[in-house]
Amino acid sequence: MLYYLLKILLGPLLLLIMRPIVYGKQNLRVNGKAIFICNHRSMWDPIIIALCTPRMVHFMAKKEIFASKIGSVFFRSLGAFPVNRKNVDLQSLKNALKVLNNGKIFGIFPEGKREVSDSLDKFEKGTAFFAIRSGAPVIPIYIHPDSQRRLRPVLMVGKPIDISEIAANAQKSTLVEVVTDELADAVAALGNELEEIYCE
């Protein structure tokens, strides 16, 4: 698959150029299904995560980049699949759950779009839905906003979040909202932790 070919051929060069700093890298080494969530500032974010992760990550991406035949073939060969961000896209939901049910890693940016400020935008509820339906652990990731400006990615990776523990203490009617808030808090906490290290 093109994903592995590019990672083998270009991965070492990109790692040498970018020289990413990853705190909590051991949390990226997961077995079985998992959901990677991360704040979103740059088009480079999926590439950075893919380079730092030993396993393949299947990202959900906006359908516009799949519009051309070449674009569709290219991005699908990288393990990505399209989503219509303007409407409920049942096919993308099925694709994400299929990835997880097959024991693979699904990557998503819960903010839904790239954020122009240094603060986190409100998380959409789709990520919580995937986590609840699949039972997959969620790995929170935070990429420091200065990564773009300084051309060197700095990441903080948190420990896996077990959604079943959250579900056990939440009402079914508000479970999606509760999980969404927990995930947003987890990523925000990583940002605060990384900021302290970064400032030092």
C-alpha positions as CSV (number, residue, x, y, z in Angstrom):
1,M,0.0,0.0,0.0
2,L,1.1,3.5,-0.8
3,Y,0.9,4.5,2.9
4,Y,3.7,2.1,3.9
5,L,5.8,2.9,0.8
6,L,5.8,6.6,1.4
7,K,6.5,6.1,5.1
8,I,9.5,3.9,4.3
9,L,10.8,6.1,1.5
10,L,9.9,9.6,2.8
11,G,9.4,9.0,6.5
12,P,13.1,9.1,7.6
13,L,13.7,12.3,5.5
14,L,10.6,14.0,7.0
15,L,11.6,13.0,10.5
16,L,15.1,14.3,9.9
17,I,13.7,17.7,8.6
18,M,10.9,18.1,11.2
19,R,12.7,16.5,14.2
20,P,9.4,16.1,16.1
21,I,9.5,16.1,19.9
22,V,6.9,13.6,21.3
23,Y,6.1,13.4,25.0
24,G,4.2,10.3,26.1
25,K,5.3,8.5,22.9
26,Q,4.7,5.1,24.6
27,N,1.0,5.8,24.5
28,L,1.0,5.6,20.7
29,R,2.0,2.0,20.9
30,V,-1.4,0.4,21.2
31,N,-2.6,-3.1,20.3
32,G,-6.0,-3.6,18.6
33,K,-8.5,-0.9,17.8
34,A,-8.1,2.6,19.0
35,I,-9.2,6.2,18.2
36,F,-6.6,8.9,18.0
37,I,-8.0,12.4,18.6
38,C,-6.0,15.6,18.3
39,N,-6.4,19.4,18.1
40,H,-6.1,20.7,14.5
41,R,-4.0,23.6,13.4
42,S,-2.4,22.6,10.1
43,M,-2.8,20.3,7.1
44,W,0.5,18.7,8.3
45,D,-1.2,17.4,11.5
46,P,-2.2,13.9,10.0
47,I,1.3,13.5,8.5
48,I,3.0,14.4,11.8
49,I,0.8,11.8,13.7
50,A,1.4,9.2,11.0
51,L,5.2,9.7,11.2
52,C,5.2,9.4,15.0
53,T,2.9,6.4,15.1
54,P,4.2,2.8,14.4
55,R,0.9,1.6,13.1
56,M,-1.2,2.9,10.2
57,V,-3.8,5.5,11.1
58,H,-7.0,5.8,9.0
59,F,-8.1,9.4,8.9
60,M,-11.5,10.8,8.1
61,A,-11.0,13.8,5.7
62,K,-13.3,16.3,4.1
63,K,-14.9,15.0,0.9
64,E,-13.6,17.9,-1.2
65,I,-10.1,16.4,-1.4
66,F,-11.6,13.2,-2.9
67,A,-13.4,15.2,-5.7
68,S,-11.0,14.3,-8.5
69,K,-10.2,10.7,-9.5
70,I,-6.5,11.1,-8.8
71,G,-7.2,12.7,-5.4
72,S,-9.7,9.9,-4.5
73,V,-7.2,7.1,-5.5
74,F,-4.3,8.9,-3.7
75,F,-6.0,9.6,-0.4
76,R,-7.8,6.3,-0.2
77,S,-4.5,4.5,-0.8
78,L,-3.2,6.4,2.3
79,G,-6.0,4.8,4.3
80,A,-8.2,8.0,4.4
81,F,-11.9,8.1,3.6
82,P,-14.2,11.0,2.9
83,V,-16.8,12.7,5.1
84,N,-19.4,15.3,4.2
85,R,-19.0,17.9,7.0
86,K,-22.2,19.8,6.1
87,N,-24.6,16.9,6.6
88,V,-24.9,13.7,8.5
89,D,-22.9,11.2,6.4
90,L,-24.0,7.7,7.2
91,Q,-21.4,6.1,4.9
92,S,-18.5,7.8,6.7
93,L,-19.9,6.6,10.0
94,K,-20.0,3.1,8.7
95,N,-16.4,3.4,7.3
96,A,-15.1,4.6,10.7
97,L,-16.8,1.8,12.6
98,K,-15.6,-0.7,10.1
99,V,-12.0,0.4,10.6
100,L,-12.4,0.0,14.4
101,N,-14.2,-3.3,14.2
102,N,-11.3,-4.6,12.2
103,G,-9.0,-3.8,15.0
104,K,-7.3,-0.8,13.3
105,I,-6.6,2.8,14.3
106,F,-9.0,5.5,13.4
107,G,-7.8,9.1,13.5
108,I,-10.1,12.2,13.8
109,F,-9.9,15.8,14.7
110,P,-12.9,16.5,16.9
111,E,-12.9,20.2,16.3
112,G,-14.1,19.4,12.8
113,K,-11.9,21.9,11.0
114,R,-8.5,23.6,11.4
115,E,-8.5,26.1,14.2
116,V,-7.0,29.5,13.4
117,S,-6.5,30.6,17.1
118,D,-4.3,28.9,19.7
119,S,-7.3,27.8,21.7
120,L,-9.3,24.7,21.3
121,D,-12.6,24.9,19.4
122,K,-15.8,23.1,20.6
123,F,-15.6,19.4,20.0
124,E,-18.2,17.9,17.7
125,K,-20.1,14.9,19.1
126,G,-19.1,12.4,16.4
127,T,-16.0,11.3,18.1
128,A,-17.9,10.4,21.3
129,F,-20.4,8.4,19.1
130,F,-17.6,6.4,17.6
131,A,-16.0,5.7,20.9
132,I,-19.3,4.6,22.5
133,R,-20.4,2.4,19.6
134,S,-17.0,0.7,19.1
135,G,-15.8,0.4,22.7
136,A,-12.3,1.5,21.4
137,P,-10.0,3.3,23.8
138,V,-9.3,6.9,22.9
139,I,-5.8,8.3,22.7
140,P,-5.7,12.1,23.2
141,I,-3.0,14.0,21.4
142,Y,-2.1,17.7,21.5
143,I,0.2,19.4,19.0
144,H,1.6,22.7,20.2
145,P,0.4,25.7,18.2
146,D,4.0,27.0,17.8
147,S,4.9,23.8,15.9
148,Q,3.9,25.6,12.7
149,R,5.7,28.8,13.4
150,R,8.9,27.1,14.5
151,L,8.7,24.3,11.9
152,R,9.3,21.7,14.6
153,P,6.3,19.7,15.8
154,V,6.0,19.3,19.6
155,L,3.4,16.7,20.7
156,M,2.0,15.5,24.0
157,V,0.3,12.1,23.9
158,G,-2.0,11.1,26.8
159,K,-2.9,7.7,28.2
160,P,-5.8,5.7,26.7
161,I,-9.2,6.8,27.9
162,D,-11.6,3.9,28.7
163,I,-15.0,5.1,27.6
164,S,-16.7,2.2,29.5
165,E,-15.6,3.8,32.8
166,I,-17.2,7.1,31.8
167,A,-20.4,5.3,30.6
168,A,-20.8,3.5,33.9
169,N,-21.2,6.8,35.7
170,A,-23.3,8.7,33.2
171,Q,-27.0,8.6,32.2
172,K,-27.7,7.2,28.8
173,S,-29.6,10.3,27.6
174,T,-26.5,12.5,28.2
175,L,-23.8,10.0,27.5
176,V,-22.6,11.5,24.2
177,E,-22.4,15.0,25.7
178,V,-20.5,13.7,28.8
179,V,-18.0,11.7,26.7
180,T,-17.5,14.7,24.4
181,D,-16.7,17.0,27.3
182,E,-14.4,14.4,28.8
183,L,-12.4,14.1,25.6
184,A,-12.2,17.9,25.2
185,D,-11.0,18.2,28.7
186,A,-8.4,15.5,28.1
187,V,-6.9,17.2,25.1
188,A,-7.0,20.6,26.8
189,A,-5.2,19.2,29.8
190,L,-2.5,17.9,27.5
191,G,-2.2,21.4,26.1
192,N,-1.7,22.9,29.5
193,E,0.8,20.3,30.5
194,L,2.8,20.8,27.3
195,E,2.6,24.6,27.7
196,E,4.4,24.3,31.0
197,I,7.1,22.1,29.6
198,Y,7.4,24.3,26.5
199,C,7.8,27.5,28.5
200,E,10.6,25.9,30.5
